[in-house]
């Protein structure tokens, strides 16, 4: 049962959602893909352990998070 519960939680919880603030969409001239990438970059920059705000993420990882192709 816990495996099923974990699968449901993963599919419907906050970790399964991508939030794109309207200001990002306007900044990206309505391009939702660009706004989604910007949103993820801002998200990850706030979760780094480095004091300068930098983080490293391969483009394959970012594409996977957003459901995009690597291209």
Secondary structure, DSSP 4 states (H G I P E B T S, - for coil): -HHHHHHHHHHHSGGG-----HHHHHHTTT-HHHHHHHHHHHHHHTT-SSTT------HHHHHHHHT----
